[in-house]
Amino acid sequence: MESSLSQQLRGFRARLLRRYDHGPFVSCLSGLYGCRWRRHERKQLGDCCCNKLEGASFVFLVVAFCLTLVFLYFWGQAKNDYNDFDCFGHLGFWFPWSVVLLVISAVFFTYISFVMLLAVCLLSEGQKLYLHWSHKIVIAVSLIFSGVATAVLSDLWSKEWKTLLLSFQITAPYLHVGGVLLMTSLAWPLALHFFRMRSRVRRGLIMGVYVTLLCALYVVPLGLYSPCIKEEGSLGPPPDLIGHRGAPMLAPENTLMSFEKAVEVGSDGLETDVTISWDGVPFLMHDHNLQRTTNIHEVFPNHTNTIAAMFTWTELESLNAGAWFLSQDPFGTVGSLGAEDRQLAGSQSICSLLDFLQLAAQRDKLVIFDLYRPPRGHPYRDAWIQRTLEVIHNESSIHSSQVLWLPSHLRSLVQEFDPDLQQTSSSQLPLEELQSNSIIRLNLHYSSMSAELISEYAAVNISTNLYVISQPWLFSLAWCSGAQSVTTNAPQLLRPIRSPLFLMTPAQYNLMWILTDLLSFIVIFIILFFHWWRERGLACSDSKILMENGTYRQMKTEMSDIWSVSSGNSQPERMPSLATVTEH
C-alpha cells in the first residue's frame, strides 16, 4: 500500500517536473503573433524572452493596451452626454459621432487585447516573442487614434474628465478587484521567466516593478471614497425626476407630446427652454435657430439661419417640429415606438409656453425653464421678463409655487412682484449670498456633484437639482450623494430603479477588498513557490542527465582511444596469445 502510494507520488512529481511541449498549440500562437507557423523557438535557460527590438515592441504593445483601455473606459462612461456630442459644433445636422468613436475604440481594444493575450500565452509556454510587422502597424494606428482622440476631446469636451472622475466613485471597488485579478494572472508567466533568468539585475528589476504595482493595488482601497458605501438606514429618498425637454427619447423634444410622455412615465417636474417670438408669444425652443428641430428649410428656405425669436408666432406655428425626430432618431429609440406614437410624433408643432404651463397645472407638476433674452432690435428685448410673468400670472392657471424661477436677471424685482416663485440659481454662490437672494434651490451640472456640498446646502434648506442625468449609474450616484432632484432625458429608465446600483455597507466593502487581496496573495505565493520548486527540480534533473551523458561520453571516448591503440597492434598480440593457448 505504502509502496503504491509512494510510486504514485513519485509519478506525480515526475509529471510536474517534466517539460511539456504543446507543439500544435505553440505553433498556432506563434503563427498568430508573429506569422512563424513552423519556426517557434523555446527560450533557453537564462535567456531573455526576446531581443531588444522585440522587447521594445512588447512595451509598445503594453502601452497601446493601457491607452486603448483608458480611452474605451472614458468614452463608455461619457454615454450620458452622447446626444450633446452628436450635435456638437452646430453643424446643422445630427450624426452619431459618439457611436462611431465607441465602435472604433472597441475594435482597437479587442484587437490589442487579443495580441496581448497571445504574447502572455507565448511567455507562459516559455517561447521567445517575435511580433509580426502587420501587428506593429495596427498597434501604432491604435496608439495614434487613442492619443489624438483623447487630446481632441480634452480640448473640446474637457468637462467629460469630471464625469470620468465621478465614475470612479461607483466603479473603483470593482476596478480594484479586476486589477488584482489581472496582476494575479500575470504571476504565472512572470514566475516562469523570473526563475529561469541568470541576470540578477534583470530579475530584481522585473520583480521590483511587479511587487510595487501589486502592493499599490492592495492598498488602493484605503484611499477610495464612494457615497454609495453607506451604513444601512442612512440612504435618503430617491431624487425627484424632472423631464429634460419632456421625454426626448419617446417624443420630439420640447413638444406637447414629449411633456405628456414625461408625465405618463412618472416625472415629477418638466424642464424646457423659452424664447419670445417677434410678436410677443413665448414659445419653447432650445436652439437659437430652427434648423435642427423643424422643417424650416422647406417652409422658409431663405431664413434657415435666422434667429428663432425673429419669427412671428403665426410663422412658427406653420412649422413641423416632429418629422426630424423620426428621420434622425437621435437616441435610437424610434424603433420602440408604436405606429400611433410615430404618427403623432411626426405631426408635432412648436409648443407655446402657455400650453406647457397649462399641462403642468393640470397634472400638478413643477416646471423649470431657461429664458432666452431676445436679440437687439427685437420688440421685447427689454420686456422679456415682464412678458413671461404675464403669461404665468394672467394667461395660465399654474400656481406660482410650481415654477422654479431660474433667470437671474432682475431677480429682486421678480421676487418682489411674486414672492411665491421658487427662486432657483444655476451658480454655486456662497451660502450667505444665496440666502440673501432667497434662493431655495440650486440647478447645477452633474459634474459638480458633491455629497458634502449637497449636505451643506440642505442644512440651510436649499435643495439641489442636478442636470442632465440619464444613466442609471449617475442617477445612483446622485441618489447616494443626497440630491433632491435630477433633470433627465430618460425618466422612463430611471423611474423603475428602486435602489442605487453598487450600494453596499462599509463592512461588505471591507470584506470584499480584504478577501480579494488575501486570495490573490495566497495564489501568487503558491505560483512563485511552485515555479521555484519546479525549476530547482528541473535544474537537478538536467545536471544529473548532463553528468550521466558526460560520463557516458567520457567512457565512450576512452574506450575508443583504447580500441584505437589496440587495433594497431591487434594482429601481433592476438596471434602469440592464441598460439600460446594452443600450445598449452
URDAWO-V391907 format. One record per residue. NEAR is the number of other ideal C-beta (glycine too) atoms within 8 Angstrom. Layout:
[[NEAR] [NEAR]]
This chain:
[[4] [5] [6] [7] [8] [8] [8] [8] [8] [8] [8] [8] [9] [8] [7] [8] [9] [6] [4] [4] [6] [7] [6] [6] [8] [13] [11] [8] [14] [15] [10] [6] [15] [9] [6] [10] [7] [5] [6] [10] [7] [9] [11] [5] [7] [6] [8] [8] [9] [10] [6] [5] [6] [12] [11] [8] [12] [12] [8] [12] [14] [9] [9] [13] [12] [8] [13] [14] [9] [10] [12] [12] [9] [12] [12] [8] [10] [14] [9] [12] [11] [11] [10] [7] [11] [12] [11] [9] [4] [5] [6] [6] [6] [8] [6] [8] [9] [12] [8] [8] [10] [11] [8] [9] [15] [9] [8] [13] [12] [8] [10] [14] [9] [8] [13] [11] [8] [11] [13] [10] [9] [14] [13] [9] [11] [9] [13] [11] [14] [11] [14] [9] [6] [7] [10] [11] [8] [9] [13] [9] [9] [14] [12] [8] [11] [15] [9] [8] [11] [12] [8] [8] [10] [9] [7] [7] [11] [8] [8] [11] [9] [9] [14] [12] [8] [13] [10] [9] [11] [13] [9] [11] [15] [8] [9] [14] [11] [8] [10] [13] [10] [8] [13] [10] [7] [10] [11] [10] [9] [11] [13] [12] [13] [11] [9] [11] [11] [5] [6] [6] [6] [9] [10] [8] [8] [12] [10] [8] [8] [11] [8] [8] [9] [11] [8] [8] [11] [10] [8] [11] [9] [5] [6] [9] [5] [11] [11] [14] [9] [11] [6] [5] [4] [5] [8] [4] [3] [5] [12] [10] [14] [17] [17] [12] [13] [17] [17] [14] [9] [11] [17] [14] [11] [15] [17] [10] [13] [18] [17] [11] [13] [13] [13] [7] [11] [8] [14] [9] [14] [17] [12] [14] [11] [13] [12] [15] [13] [9] [8] [9] [10] [13] [14] [15] [11] [8] [9] [5] [11] [13] [11] [11] [12] [11] [9] [13] [8] [5] [8] [9] [8] [4] [8] [12] [5] [10] [7] [12] [12] [8] [12] [8] [11] [7] [9] [13] [8] [6] [13] [10] [13] [16] [8] [12] [15] [11] [6] [8] [10] [10] [8] [6] [9] [9] [6] [4] [9] [5] [5] [6] [10] [11] [8] [11] [15] [11] [8] [15] [10] [13] [12] [11] [13] [10] [9] [15] [14] [11] [14] [15] [12] [6] [7] [6] [12] [13] [15] [15] [10] [8] [10] [10] [7] [11] [9] [4] [4] [11] [8] [10] [11] [4] [8] [12] [11] [7] [12] [13] [11] [9] [13] [13] [9] [5] [7] [10] [5] [12] [6] [10] [7] [11] [12] [12] [10] [12] [10] [7] [6] [7] [11] [7] [7] [13] [11] [6] [6] [10] [5] [6] [11] [10] [12] [14] [13] [8] [5] [6] [9] [5] [10] [6] [8] [14] [9] [6] [11] [7] [12] [9] [14] [14] [12] [12] [7] [15] [8] [9] [13] [7] [10] [6] [10] [13] [9] [9] [13] [12] [6] [9] [6] [12] [11] [15] [17] [14] [13] [10] [14] [11] [8] [9] [11] [12] [15] [15] [15] [14] [12] [14] [11] [11] [13] [10] [14] [16] [14] [14] [11] [9] [13] [10] [9] [14] [10] [5] [11] [3] [5] [12] [10] [12] [10] [9] [9] [8] [6] [8] [12] [8] [8] [11] [12] [8] [8] [12] [10] [8] [8] [14] [9] [8] [10] [11] [8] [8] [11] [10] [8] [9] [13] [10] [8] [10] [10] [8] [11] [10] [9] [8] [9] [9] [8] [8] [8] [8] [8] [8] [8] [8] [8] [8] [8] [8] [8] [8] [8] [8] [8] [8] [8] [8] [8] [8] [8] [9] [7] [6] [8] [8] [6] [7] [9] [8] [8] [8] [8] [8] [8] [8] [7] [6] [5] [4]]
